[in-house]
């Protein structure tokens, strides 16, 4: 059955440059390793998105997902205008190298940098000055995506958990409790306590709250952390019992 516009789906994809077929991104770990672009800091799994919704994907890719069938791979061509647009010369700026060093940024050509809330790439350095290109790295490029829709989501509870998983990378969804109510439409998300050590947790909660408001119409989003000390004590007691049984069995042998 073809995917409908705004239907929630999960996709696997591999993105390549049309000019030379070089892979720049993928959801598949095997492909990432094979193409030597594997990043241990990211997870490799199907991407949650909404068919036709450009808030999740570049316009050309988002639109072409509408009408695709489940589990039927397709190769999609995305021209520059429907990808990251043309390169803009006004987005290339000269920056004092001292400013980069003061921000603990290595001013080497090819390095990605964050300056004044903008992401850029160093394309030239010398004589105390550094040229930074704030265009998207794929601006001006025609792209090709090998895409497979691996799942269609229809249950609201399932969509809620997938959105949570998208923003809280690595969270065990079985340890997340969700409660909802109306007037106003509210969602309360109870999170396992180990997440308090997650880097960028505050930002992740903010973006998650924004997603739940924008895509599922929640007016109030609440987070609460769970510290289940009783459960911890039970786990410790069970572990001690197991250790004693193993020791006794070893002595009997």
VENRA-V684837 format. One line per field, one symbol per residue. ss: DSSP state (H for helix, E for strand, C for the rest). A space follows every 50 residues. Layout:
ss: ???
//
This chain:
ss: CCCCCCCEEEEEEEEEECCCCCEEEECCHHHHHHCCCCCCCCCCCCEEEE CCCCCCCCHHHHHHHCCCCECCCEEEEECHHHCCCCCCHHHEEEEEHHHH HHCCCCCCCCCEEEECCEEEEEEEEECCEEEEECCCCCCCCCEEEEEEEE EEECCHHHHHHHHHHHHCCCCCHHHCEEEEECCCCEEEEEEEHHHHHCCC HHHHHHHHHHHHHHHHCCCEEEEEEECCHHHHHHHHHHHHHHHHHHHHHH HHC
//
